[in-house]
Structures are given as structure tokens and as C-alpha cells.
Amino acid sequence: MKNVILRRGKDESLRRFHPWVFSGAVQRTEGEPQEGDVVRVLSADGNFMAVGHWQVGSIAVRVLSFEERPIDGSFWQERLTAALEVRRRIGLAGREDNTMYRLVHGEGDGLPGLVIDIYGATAVMQAHSVGMHVARTEIATALREVMGLQLKAIYYKSETTLPFKADLGQENEFLLGRSDDDVAIENGLRFHIDWLKGQKTGFFVDQRDNRSLLERYSNGRRVLNMFCYTGGFSVYALRGGAQLVHSVDSSAKAVELVNANVALNFPDTTRHTAFAEDAFRYLDRMETPYDLVILDPPAFAKHRDAVKNALRGYTKLNAKAFEKIQPGGILFTFSCSQAVSKEQFRLAVFTAAAISRRRVRILHQLHQPADHPINIYHPEGEYLKGLVLYVE
């Protein structure tokens, strides 16, 4: 195993168990590690600090363990077993009425660069680092051992998430088995999961708890679900007794998916209509008086250089919603941009409220669910922010 030697005084973050080593903290390497190699991290005095994946970029090492140990099949089984046990203890794994959840959430589960979502009998694995890509077969083998016969297929979907400069030529593929059963259950509702061509791993499981909250507010309301994607919020609103639900997404493929998911759960409903249209254009021209609006846009800022423009986008979008929503209406508004802090997002929404000159109350402050845990030593893992607002 090759060594990474830190500059003097640059080991403090590791002593606080932060799982990243930045390139500026590295003094030198011994053995010329290649991207994706497992390396030992040593202090300037030669003391062992951690073992992790070497990579090119601002983050030089993603830490796998603060103990000196081999990263082998036993390691992967141990970490995956621990992750599954958490999901069992929080009441997600092993339920007939809920067959989808996140099993591995990167740093939150001690596996930086790895995401695994479970959809029924299929696991969708996603690597965000070359190291996890290199280890994908070992991880898949360990996952099968941990999950047992309940797991029939493992689909590897990392074509768009691996570092571009690594030039790995990766294509999405099944690593184990094969499954055409694309329906999974969330809180008793059924959804088609498009892990082959859909965004992320095929379905946004991180909004499960927030969808349940929306259901409680939906009875008798006229609901607008902007950036609807597969229509999770729309289906929950229908079950909650919404008077009508309109779903809007710029993608025609997304509109097909939301219509399919509505039909899967409410085949005879006349309360739902979907529109393939730009969000701002729809808000400008809309005539239906909505009293419950969901704003769940894709990440406006994927890196810190884009934060300023992202905040302007959040302000503009929320100001338009405040302008259009009916008195006594409720607004669910979100940001999934990791680069945007809770404080920045809240300020953007507050600015939008001031522009609209509406009186607004905060009913709930929302975040990612328990199967997307945040490593207490890695606050950067908190990415999903949301507010539920009452608009007079």
C-alpha cells in the first residue's frame, strides 16, 4: 500500500475524523499512487492517520478507515452490514409497505464516494470516485452476501457521476442478475423506477418524509407540483385528498413517468393533469388558483462558483410562487444544492417574500431523511433544505 505524507500541522482535520484530505495538505507521496488506489495517510512525523482512496483533484484522499486495516471483502461486508442495520433500526428495511430506501449514503455511512439505493429486489449502485469504481465488483459481491436472497439484481449506474477527467469510458450495466420489475413501494404507494435512463439512481428517495408531510396538507386543496420529475409529491397529494393536482416538468419523459405513476395508484382519477413546460413560463401564464405549491427544482449550484447565480434563481422562483399562490396557501420550497447553505437558502426565500410583500409564516423546516445520514464529523453531507410556509 502506497503512502501519502501530510504537511506539518495539516493532520488536525483527520484527528477530528473528517473523511477528506485536501490536496493542499499533502507534502508528498511514496510509491506514485494511481487514481483509485488505496493509500495510507501519514502525518509529517510518520504516524498513521487513515487509509482511503487516492484521487486527482482538490480532495486528494477520501478516508475509508481511521484504523490501519486492509480494504478487502471483509471491510465491505462490515460496512454494508452496519448500513443495513441502521435502516432496520429506523424502520425502513424489511417492510412490505416500503420496499425502497437508501442503503449507503457516502460519508454518512463511512463509504465516501458510494451511493446504493434499494428498489424492491434491485440495488442501484453509484460511484462518485474512481476508488469506488475500481472496487465495484468487490462491493457487489459483499452486497449480495449482506442482502441475501432478497436481492436479485445489482445495477451499476455511474456513467455520469464518475470524475470526467478520469476518462474511464464507463457504461451503466448489471453487475449481478437482471430485473425487469421496475415497480417499488413507498409508504404503500407504488412507483415505476427508471434506473436505466432516469436521473440519479432512478427515483428521489430523499423526499419520502416530506412527501408524507405534504399528504397531510393536501385534503381539499388545489395543488401545483413544479419540477415534478416522476410525480412523487403529486401521487401523495392525490392520496391526501387534493381537489386537483397539476404536475409540471420541462421534460416530456418526466411527464410520461408522472402520468404512469398516477395511473399505477389511481387509475380512474380525473383530478390530475401533467404539463411538459418550462417552470417560469408556466408560472407566468398560469390561471388556475393554487393553494398548495411545491417547488423542488434540480440543483441550481453544483459547485461553489455557481452559488451567487443559484441564489438569484431561488429568489426569482420563490418570488413568482409568492406572487401567484392564493391567500391562505401553503408553499413547500426546497434546495438540493449542497453548495448552498441553509442560511443562504432561507435568505433567498425571505428576500422573495419581501419582494412579493406577502405575510409569510414558517410552519416546518425540512431536511433529508434518516436513510441519508450526516456524518457528524462531515457537516458538508447536509444537502437537502426545505421550508413549508403559510402565505396570507
SULKA-V915242 format. One record per residue. N is the residue number from 1. PSI is psi in degrees with one decimal (999 if undefined). OMEGA is omega in radians with two decimals (NA if undefined). NEAR is the number of other ideal C-beta (glycine too) atoms within 10 Angstrom. Layout:
n = [N & N]
psi = [PSI & PSI]
omega = [OMEGA & OMEGA]
near = [NEAR & NEAR]
//
This chain:
n = [1 & 2 & 3 & 4 & 5 & 6 & 7 & 8 & 9 & 10 & 11 & 12 & 13 & 14 & 15 & 16 & 17 & 18 & 19 & 20 & 21 & 22 & 23 & 24 & 25 & 26 & 27 & 28 & 29 & 30 & 31 & 32 & 33 & 34 & 35 & 36 & 37 & 38 & 39 & 40 & 41 & 42 & 43 & 44 & 45 & 46 & 47 & 48 & 49 & 50 & 51 & 52 & 53 & 54 & 55 & 56 & 57 & 58 & 59 & 60 & 61 & 62 & 63 & 64 & 65 & 66 & 67 & 68 & 69 & 70 & 71 & 72 & 73 & 74 & 75 & 76 & 77 & 78 & 79 & 80 & 81 & 82 & 83 & 84 & 85 & 86 & 87 & 88 & 89 & 90 & 91 & 92 & 93 & 94 & 95 & 96 & 97 & 98 & 99 & 100 & 101 & 102 & 103 & 104 & 105 & 106 & 107 & 108 & 109 & 110 & 111 & 112 & 113 & 114 & 115 & 116 & 117 & 118 & 119 & 120 & 121 & 122 & 123 & 124 & 125 & 126 & 127 & 128 & 129 & 130 & 131 & 132 & 133 & 134 & 135 & 136 & 137 & 138 & 139 & 140 & 141 & 142 & 143 & 144 & 145 & 146 & 147 & 148 & 149 & 150 & 151 & 152 & 153 & 154 & 155 & 156 & 157 & 158 & 159 & 160 & 161 & 162 & 163 & 164 & 165 & 166 & 167 & 168 & 169 & 170 & 171 & 172 & 173 & 174 & 175 & 176 & 177 & 178 & 179 & 180 & 181 & 182 & 183 & 184 & 185 & 186 & 187 & 188 & 189 & 190 & 191 & 192 & 193 & 194 & 195 & 196 & 197 & 198 & 199 & 200 & 201 & 202 & 203 & 204 & 205 & 206 & 207 & 208 & 209 & 210 & 211 & 212 & 213 & 214 & 215 & 216 & 217 & 218 & 219 & 220 & 221 & 222 & 223 & 224 & 225 & 226 & 227 & 228 & 229 & 230 & 231 & 232 & 233 & 234 & 235 & 236 & 237 & 238 & 239 & 240 & 241 & 242 & 243 & 244 & 245 & 246 & 247 & 248 & 249 & 250 & 251 & 252 & 253 & 254 & 255 & 256 & 257 & 258 & 259 & 260 & 261 & 262 & 263 & 264 & 265 & 266 & 267 & 268 & 269 & 270 & 271 & 272 & 273 & 274 & 275 & 276 & 277 & 278 & 279 & 280 & 281 & 282 & 283 & 284 & 285 & 286 & 287 & 288 & 289 & 290 & 291 & 292 & 293 & 294 & 295 & 296 & 297 & 298 & 299 & 300 & 301 & 302 & 303 & 304 & 305 & 306 & 307 & 308 & 309 & 310 & 311 & 312 & 313 & 314 & 315 & 316 & 317 & 318 & 319 & 320 & 321 & 322 & 323 & 324 & 325 & 326 & 327 & 328 & 329 & 330 & 331 & 332 & 333 & 334 & 335 & 336 & 337 & 338 & 339 & 340 & 341 & 342 & 343 & 344 & 345 & 346 & 347 & 348 & 349 & 350 & 351 & 352 & 353 & 354 & 355 & 356 & 357 & 358 & 359 & 360 & 361 & 362 & 363 & 364 & 365 & 366 & 367 & 368 & 369 & 370 & 371 & 372 & 373 & 374 & 375 & 376 & 377 & 378 & 379 & 380 & 381 & 382 & 383 & 384 & 385 & 386 & 387 & 388 & 389 & 390 & 391 & 392]
psi = [132.3 & 158.1 & 146.4 & 119.1 & 127.4 & 156.5 & 155.0 & 132.8 & 1.0 & 18.4 & 3.8 & -41.1 & -36.0 & -33.0 & -23.1 & 11.0 & 27.4 & 133.5 & 11.9 & 142.9 & 119.0 & 152.4 & -32.6 & -15.3 & -8.2 & 124.4 & -48.8 & 170.5 & 156.1 & 118.0 & 6.2 & 69.3 & 146.4 & 153.8 & 129.3 & -12.1 & 150.9 & 128.0 & 157.2 & 137.3 & 124.5 & 148.1 & 172.1 & -25.4 & 2.0 & 10.2 & 139.6 & 134.9 & -43.1 & 169.0 & 139.9 & -173.1 & 129.6 & 137.4 & 162.1 & 133.4 & -169.5 & -34.1 & 113.7 & -34.3 & 131.5 & 117.3 & 130.2 & -33.4 & 144.0 & 6.8 & 146.1 & 108.3 & 156.8 & 144.9 & 91.4 & -166.5 & -37.5 & -38.6 & -48.8 & -41.1 & -40.9 & -46.4 & -40.2 & -37.3 & -43.3 & -40.6 & -43.1 & -38.5 & -38.7 & -45.9 & -31.6 & -42.6 & -27.4 & 6.5 & 29.0 & -47.4 & 143.9 & 14.6 & 138.6 & -28.2 & 4.0 & 98.8 & 13.8 & 138.1 & 166.2 & 122.2 & -39.4 & 126.9 & 66.9 & -127.4 & -30.0 & -21.0 & 20.6 & 22.3 & 67.6 & 132.5 & 2.2 & 133.5 & 133.5 & 122.1 & 140.5 & 126.9 & 93.1 & -120.1 & 9.5 & 133.6 & 133.2 & 118.2 & 137.6 & 126.8 & 135.1 & 7.7 & 154.7 & -35.3 & -44.9 & -33.1 & -45.2 & -35.3 & 8.5 & -39.1 & -42.0 & -41.8 & -43.2 & -41.4 & -44.6 & -38.4 & -40.5 & -39.4 & -41.2 & -42.6 & -24.9 & -150.9 & -15.1 & -17.5 & 119.2 & -20.6 & 147.1 & 118.1 & 127.9 & 116.8 & 77.6 & 12.3 & -36.4 & -0.1 & -17.0 & 151.2 & 127.9 & -41.0 & -16.0 & -24.8 & 57.1 & -13.5 & 29.8 & 138.6 & 146.1 & 144.4 & 160.0 & 127.7 & -22.3 & 129.1 & -161.5 & 144.0 & 134.2 & 0.6 & 99.2 & 17.5 & 128.5 & 164.5 & 134.2 & 114.4 & 41.7 & -4.9 & 144.2 & 140.8 & 139.9 & 132.7 & 118.3 & 75.4 & -16.3 & -45.7 & -5.5 & 169.2 & 155.6 & -126.9 & 6.2 & -20.7 & 143.0 & 89.7 & -11.4 & -9.4 & 10.9 & -53.8 & -36.6 & -31.1 & -38.9 & -39.2 & -42.8 & -39.6 & -38.9 & -25.4 & -1.6 & -20.2 & 121.0 & 1.8 & 159.3 & 115.5 & 134.6 & 119.3 & 99.8 & 148.6 & 51.1 & -24.9 & -112.7 & 0.8 & 24.2 & -50.8 & -36.4 & -44.4 & -41.4 & -39.7 & -40.0 & -43.4 & -28.6 & -3.7 & 26.7 & 143.3 & -42.5 & 154.7 & 125.9 & 129.1 & 133.2 & 131.5 & 145.8 & -17.5 & 123.9 & -32.8 & -40.6 & -40.2 & -38.4 & -41.6 & -43.9 & -39.3 & -38.3 & -39.7 & -35.8 & -44.6 & -31.8 & -32.9 & -32.7 & 72.1 & -25.0 & 11.4 & 145.3 & 11.2 & -1.7 & 137.8 & 139.4 & 146.4 & 131.4 & 97.7 & 151.6 & 137.9 & -48.7 & -38.2 & -40.8 & -44.9 & -35.5 & -38.5 & -7.1 & 143.9 & -25.1 & 132.0 & 104.0 & 143.0 & 10.2 & 120.0 & 135.5 & 125.5 & 104.0 & 69.0 & 162.2 & 167.9 & 120.1 & -22.3 & 109.8 & -11.1 & 166.0 & -26.0 & -19.9 & 3.4 & -42.9 & -47.7 & -35.7 & -43.9 & -36.8 & -39.5 & -43.4 & -40.2 & -46.5 & -44.9 & -47.0 & -34.4 & -40.2 & -40.1 & -42.4 & -37.4 & -36.6 & -27.1 & 146.7 & 151.8 & 135.8 & 8.8 & 163.5 & 131.1 & 121.6 & 115.3 & 137.8 & 157.7 & 128.9 & 15.6 & 112.7 & -30.5 & -15.5 & 123.6 & 165.9 & -41.6 & -41.8 & -42.6 & -44.9 & -40.7 & -39.8 & -41.8 & -40.2 & -41.3 & -41.6 & -41.2 & -41.3 & -39.5 & -39.8 & -16.4 & 31.8 & 150.3 & 126.3 & 135.9 & 143.0 & 122.7 & -39.3 & 148.2 & 122.3 & 160.8 & -175.6 & 156.1 & 177.0 & -22.0 & 7.3 & 60.2 & 154.9 & 120.7 & 123.0 & -22.5 & 1.6 & 73.0 & -18.1 & -15.5 & -8.7 & 110.3 & -31.7 & 122.4 & 141.7 & 153.6 & 140.0 & 121.8 & 139.6 & 122.9 & 116.7 & 999]
omega = [-3.09 & -3.05 & 3.01 & -3.08 & -3.12 & 3.00 & 3.12 & 3.12 & -3.10 & 3.13 & -3.08 & -3.12 & 3.10 & 3.07 & 3.08 & 3.06 & 3.01 & -2.97 & 3.11 & 2.93 & -3.12 & -3.06 & 3.14 & -3.14 & -3.05 & 3.06 & -3.12 & 3.03 & 3.07 & 3.10 & 3.09 & 3.14 & 3.06 & -3.13 & -3.11 & 3.11 & 2.97 & -3.07 & 2.99 & 3.10 & -3.11 & 3.04 & 3.12 & 3.13 & 3.10 & 3.12 & 3.11 & 3.13 & -3.04 & 3.00 & -3.09 & -3.13 & 3.06 & 3.08 & 3.14 & 3.13 & -3.09 & 3.01 & -3.06 & -3.14 & 2.97 & -2.98 & 3.07 & -3.13 & 3.03 & 3.03 & 3.13 & -3.07 & 3.09 & 3.06 & -3.03 & -3.12 & 3.13 & 3.11 & -3.10 & 3.12 & -3.13 & -3.11 & -3.14 & 3.08 & 3.12 & 3.13 & 3.13 & 3.14 & 3.07 & -3.11 & 3.07 & -3.08 & 3.11 & 2.99 & 3.12 & -3.11 & 3.06 & 3.13 & 3.09 & -3.10 & 3.11 & -3.05 & 3.08 & -3.13 & 3.06 & 3.12 & 3.14 & 3.14 & 3.01 & -3.10 & -3.13 & 3.11 & 3.09 & -3.14 & -3.06 & -3.14 & -3.10 & 3.03 & 3.04 & 3.05 & 3.13 & 3.06 & -3.10 & -3.12 & -3.13 & 3.01 & 3.07 & -3.07 & -3.12 & 3.11 & 3.07 & 3.09 & 3.13 & 3.14 & 3.11 & 3.08 & -3.14 & -3.07 & -2.97 & -3.12 & 3.08 & -3.13 & 3.13 & 3.12 & 3.13 & -3.13 & 3.11 & 3.12 & -3.08 & -3.05 & 3.11 & -3.02 & 3.12 & -3.13 & -3.10 & -3.09 & 3.01 & 3.14 & -3.13 & -3.01 & -3.04 & -3.06 & -3.06 & -3.06 & 3.13 & 3.13 & -3.07 & -3.06 & 3.13 & 3.06 & -3.07 & -3.13 & -3.06 & 3.01 & 3.11 & -3.06 & 2.98 & 3.07 & -3.12 & 3.08 & 3.12 & -3.12 & 3.04 & 3.12 & -3.01 & -3.13 & 3.05 & -3.02 & 3.04 & 3.14 & 3.08 & 3.10 & -3.09 & -3.12 & 2.95 & 3.13 & -3.12 & -3.13 & -3.14 & -3.05 & -3.08 & 3.12 & -3.14 & 3.12 & 3.07 & -3.12 & -3.10 & -3.12 & -3.07 & 3.13 & -3.07 & -3.11 & -3.13 & 3.04 & 3.11 & 3.10 & 3.11 & 3.14 & -3.12 & -3.11 & -2.93 & -3.00 & 3.09 & -3.08 & 3.04 & -2.91 & 3.02 & 3.13 & 3.14 & -3.10 & -2.90 & -3.05 & -3.08 & 3.00 & -3.13 & 3.13 & -3.11 & -3.11 & 3.10 & 3.13 & 3.11 & 3.12 & 3.13 & 3.08 & 3.11 & 3.11 & 3.04 & 3.11 & 3.03 & -3.14 & -3.08 & 3.04 & -3.14 & -3.10 & 3.08 & 3.09 & 3.11 & 3.13 & 3.06 & -3.12 & -3.13 & 3.10 & 3.12 & -3.13 & 3.05 & -3.13 & -3.14 & -3.08 & -3.11 & -2.98 & -3.07 & -3.05 & 3.02 & -3.06 & -3.04 & 3.01 & 3.12 & -3.11 & 3.03 & -3.03 & 3.06 & -3.04 & -3.09 & 3.13 & 3.13 & -3.14 & 3.14 & -3.02 & -2.96 & -3.12 & 3.14 & 3.11 & -3.12 & 3.06 & 2.94 & -3.08 & 3.06 & 3.04 & -3.13 & -3.04 & 2.99 & -3.09 & 3.08 & -3.14 & 3.11 & 3.08 & -2.98 & -3.14 & -3.08 & -3.02 & -3.08 & 3.12 & 3.13 & -3.13 & 3.06 & 3.12 & 3.11 & 3.13 & -3.12 & -3.10 & -3.11 & 3.09 & 3.12 & 3.12 & 3.10 & -3.14 & -2.98 & -3.01 & -3.11 & 3.05 & -3.06 & -3.12 & 3.14 & -3.13 & 2.95 & -3.09 & -2.99 & 2.87 & 3.07 & -3.14 & -3.12 & -3.11 & 3.13 & -3.11 & 3.08 & -3.11 & 3.13 & -3.14 & -3.14 & 3.12 & 3.12 & 3.13 & 3.10 & 3.11 & 3.11 & 3.12 & 3.14 & 3.11 & -3.09 & -3.13 & 3.06 & 3.01 & -2.99 & 3.06 & 3.04 & 3.08 & -3.13 & 2.96 & -2.94 & -3.13 & -3.11 & -3.05 & -3.02 & 3.09 & 2.96 & -2.98 & 3.11 & 3.03 & -3.05 & 3.11 & -3.07 & -3.09 & 3.11 & -3.13 & 3.10 & -3.03 & -3.05 & 3.10 & 3.11 & 3.07 & 2.95 & -2.97 & 3.03 & -3.02 & 3.14 & NA]
near = [12 & 14 & 15 & 25 & 17 & 24 & 13 & 9 & 9 & 17 & 20 & 10 & 17 & 22 & 10 & 8 & 13 & 18 & 27 & 18 & 26 & 14 & 12 & 9 & 19 & 17 & 13 & 9 & 15 & 12 & 12 & 7 & 20 & 13 & 18 & 21 & 19 & 21 & 25 & 19 & 24 & 18 & 18 & 13 & 9 & 8 & 10 & 13 & 20 & 23 & 22 & 29 & 26 & 23 & 24 & 14 & 13 & 9 & 17 & 23 & 29 & 24 & 23 & 26 & 17 & 18 & 8 & 11 & 12 & 11 & 18 & 12 & 13 & 11 & 19 & 22 & 17 & 15 & 21 & 23 & 14 & 13 & 25 & 20 & 12 & 18 & 21 & 12 & 10 & 13 & 11 & 22 & 20 & 11 & 14 & 7 & 9 & 17 & 20 & 24 & 22 & 25 & 24 & 25 & 25 & 24 & 21 & 22 & 24 & 19 & 24 & 24 & 26 & 30 & 23 & 23 & 28 & 26 & 26 & 18 & 16 & 26 & 28 & 25 & 23 & 25 & 24 & 17 & 26 & 25 & 24 & 26 & 24 & 18 & 24 & 18 & 11 & 15 & 26 & 21 & 16 & 21 & 24 & 18 & 14 & 19 & 20 & 7 & 7 & 12 & 20 & 16 & 19 & 24 & 24 & 22 & 22 & 21 & 13 & 11 & 17 & 20 & 18 & 7 & 10 & 16 & 8 & 17 & 7 & 18 & 8 & 15 & 12 & 14 & 17 & 19 & 14 & 10 & 18 & 6 & 12 & 18 & 14 & 24 & 16 & 22 & 15 & 11 & 20 & 13 & 25 & 19 & 23 & 18 & 22 & 12 & 9 & 20 & 15 & 17 & 24 & 24 & 27 & 19 & 24 & 20 & 26 & 23 & 15 & 24 & 23 & 15 & 18 & 25 & 20 & 9 & 20 & 23 & 12 & 11 & 23 & 20 & 28 & 31 & 30 & 23 & 19 & 27 & 24 & 25 & 28 & 25 & 29 & 33 & 27 & 28 & 30 & 22 & 17 & 21 & 12 & 24 & 14 & 17 & 31 & 22 & 30 & 25 & 25 & 16 & 14 & 11 & 14 & 22 & 21 & 16 & 24 & 27 & 16 & 15 & 25 & 21 & 13 & 15 & 17 & 17 & 7 & 5 & 12 & 7 & 17 & 23 & 15 & 22 & 15 & 15 & 16 & 12 & 18 & 14 & 11 & 18 & 21 & 11 & 8 & 16 & 5 & 11 & 12 & 22 & 19 & 26 & 27 & 31 & 23 & 22 & 17 & 11 & 15 & 21 & 21 & 12 & 11 & 11 & 9 & 16 & 16 & 11 & 11 & 23 & 20 & 13 & 18 & 27 & 19 & 16 & 22 & 26 & 20 & 22 & 26 & 23 & 14 & 18 & 21 & 15 & 10 & 10 & 22 & 23 & 26 & 27 & 25 & 21 & 29 & 19 & 25 & 17 & 18 & 22 & 15 & 15 & 9 & 19 & 22 & 16 & 14 & 24 & 27 & 15 & 17 & 23 & 19 & 13 & 15 & 18 & 8 & 18 & 10 & 19 & 10 & 12 & 15 & 14 & 11 & 18 & 16 & 24 & 20 & 17 & 25 & 21 & 19 & 17 & 19 & 9 & 15 & 17 & 10 & 13 & 19 & 16 & 17 & 20 & 23 & 23 & 22 & 19 & 22 & 15 & 20 & 9]
//
